[in-house]
């Protein structure tokens, strides 16, 4: 069940603030994720489910994704019951994914899934989780994963450890034939330079998009996950040179072999996402 157009930006909005959902849908985010989990206090979740249910009654088909609660919580089955047979839901984000059994329970509803890797156990089972039917993309939660692994957030050593997790998520996504994974959220939403650097690093690592927690992040993330003007110009020159010369030509002193040509075509295809 591959994604037709993998998202560059995925914007969270709390389910208990339904008035924010239309604003999120108008933000330019590729997908909007209505959050029943971390953004909603446990005591407020029944009211949040009702608010989401009311929104879905008149929502367009596939309007939003929904982040349900984890399988080991009392809210899990209630969330699944709410999401069953809802045409307004495009897919489900599954937090703290650790077992193929719980993912299979979610998959039974028939929606595409994005599991969030947020624990040592989830990382350890990553290869199996990526292969579950219905999984179309992977992502992770840096804060929860850091807590579980005892990582000091924002430290040099902590960043090094999280990069090992990023490598595993990118590798297993590729091996499972999934879309490039989605980078974790960044809590900064005032200093756009910080967001741009985080998004640029994610692009360079091989991520396909980024989770967002504020509408102000969306446009910058969308733009960063598109090829730069220089990259696109280079790609078009490579393709034009290859079309003129069936042999191994060269551009800017670089031989145009099969991998170079493949990268050029990928950049042009990626530009079409914008």
N, C-alpha and C positions, 0 to 999 in steps of 0.2 A: 504494500500500500504506500508507494512513494509519494512524497509531497510534490505537487505540480510546480509550485514556486516556493521554495523554502524561505522563511521569513528572515529579513535582516534585523527587524526590530520587533520585540514582543513585549507589549506594555501591560503591566499589572494594574488592576483597579479593584479596590475592595468590594466584595459582594454586598456589604452592609451600607454602601454608599451608591445606590443605584443611579442617583442623579449624575454621577460622574461617568457612567458608562457611555452615554452619547458623546460626551466630551472626549473620552478616550478613543472612540470610534472615529472622531473627526480630527484626531491628532496627527494622522499620517502614518501611524504604526501599521506594520504589515499584518500583525495579529494583535488582538486585545485578549488578555487573560483575566477573567473575572475570578477573584481569589476568595475561596472559602477557608483557606488555611491560615498562614502566618499573619495576614493583614486583619484578621477577625478574631477577637477574643473568644475563647471557648463558650462563654455564657451567651455571646451574641450570635452564635452560629445558627440556631434555629430561625431567628429573625432574618439572618442573612440569606438562608436558603429560601425563605418565603419571598424576600425581595428579588432574588434571582429568578424564582419561578414566575413572579409577576412580570418581570422584564421579558422573559422568554415567551410569554403568551402572545406578544405582538412583535417579537424580533424577526428580522429577516433570516432566511435560511443560512445557516453557517455563520451567523454574525460574530460569535465569540467563542473562545476556548474557555475552559473552566479548570482551575486548579482545585482539585478535591483534597480532602484530608488523607493522611497516611493510613495504611492498612491496619496499623496497630492502635488506632484511635476509635472511640465510640461513634465518631461522626462519619466514619468511612462508609458504612452501609447506608446511612441516611443520605449521604451525598450521591451514592450510586443510584438510589431510588429516585432522587430528584432528577438526575441527568438522563434517566431511561427515556428513550423515544422523544427526545427534544430536538426538533428540526433546527432550532436556533443555535445549537451547539455544533461547532466545527470539529472539536477534538478535546481531549482531556490531558491535563498536565498532572503527573502522578508524583507527589513529593516523597522523599525518603525511600525511594525504590530499592528494595533489597532482595526480593524473592520473585521467581517466575510465577509462583502460585498466585500471589496477589495481583500481579500484572495480568494474569489470565482472567481473574475475576473482573477486572476493569475492561479487558478486551472483549468480554462477552457482551458488552453493551453495543459494540460495533463501531466505536469511534477510533480515529487515529489517536496515538498516545505519544507524549513526550515525557519519559521518566526523568526525574531529577535525582542525580547521584549526590547523596548528602551524608554518607557514613562510610566507615571502613568496610562494613559488610557489603554495602552497595558497590564499592570499588572492587572488592574481591570477587563479586558475582557479575561484574560488568559484562564479560563476554557472553554470558547466558542471557542477561537482561536485554542486551542489544538484539538478540535473535528471536525474542518473543513476537508472535504474530500481532500486528497492529502497531508496533513501535515504528515510528517514522523518523524520529530524531532524538538525540540525547542532549541533556543539559546538566548543570550541576549547581549546587548552592554552596558557595565558598564559606559563608559564615557557619552553617551547620556542619559542614565537613571539617572546618578548622576546629570547631568545638569538640567534635568526636575524636579527632586525631591529636588534640592537645597542641595545636599550632597557635603561635602568637600572631594574631592578625596584624597585617601591615609591616611585619618584620622581614628582613632579607631572607632569613632561613624559612619563615613561613611561606613567603612567595615562592621560594625554590620548591618547597614541598607541594604547593598547589599546582605548580607547573608540571610536576610529575603526574598529578591527577589529570590535568588537561591533556597531556600526551596520551594517556591511556584512553580517555574519552574520544579523542580524535582517531586514534588507532582502531579502537573497536567499532566506531561508527563506519570507518572505511571497510573493515573486514566484513561487517554485516550488511554492507550495501546501503547504508542509510545516508540521508542528507548530511552535510557537514553540520556538526553540533552547534549549539547556541551557548555563547559565553555567559557566565554568571552575571548577576546584577552588580552595579557599582553604586554605593550609597550617595555619592556626590551628585548634586543636581544644580549647583550654583556656578561652580568653576568648570566651564565647558572645555577648558584646556585639559583638565584631568580626564574627563570623559573621552575626549578625542584620543588621547594617548592610550587609554585602556582599550578603546575600540580598535585602534590601529594595531596594537600588539596582538589582539585577538585575530584580526585579519591575517597578520603575518604568520601566526601559528597555524592557521587553517580552519578557524571557526567560520561559520556561515552567517552568524547573526549574534545578537546580544539581547539579554533580558533588560528591560527598562522599568524603573519604578516611578518615573515622573515624566509628564509629557514634554518637558523642556529637553529631555535627552534624545527624543525620537528623531528629529530631523538630522541632528549631527551623527547619530548612529547610522541612520539610513545612508547618508552621504559617504560615511567612512567605509561602509561595506560595499561601495561601488568602486570600480577602478578609477584611479586618478586620470586626469587629462593626459599626462605624460605616458602612463601605462597604456592607455587606449590608443594613443597615437602610435606608440611602438608596436602594439599588436596589429594594427591595421597595416603598418609598413611591412611587418613580417609576412602577413597573409598575402599582400600584394606582390611582394618579392617572390614568394613561393609559387604563386600562380603564374608568374612570368618565366620562372625557371624550374622545370621539373626536377632538376638535380638539387644538390645541397648548396643553396645560395648562402649569402651572408648579409647581415644588417649590423651596422655599428661595430664592425669587426668581430661579430659573433656568428658562428655557423648556424644555419637554420636546419637543424636536424629534427627528428620526429618529436622529442619532448618539447623543444622550443616552439614548434608549430602548435602542439597541443595546448601549451600554456597560452599562446596568442588567441587561439579560438575560445578558450575558456574565459579569458578576459573580455572578449567581445560579447560572449553569451551572458556573462555576469552584468555587463553594462545594460543589457536589455531589461534587467530587473528594475532599473530606475525609471 
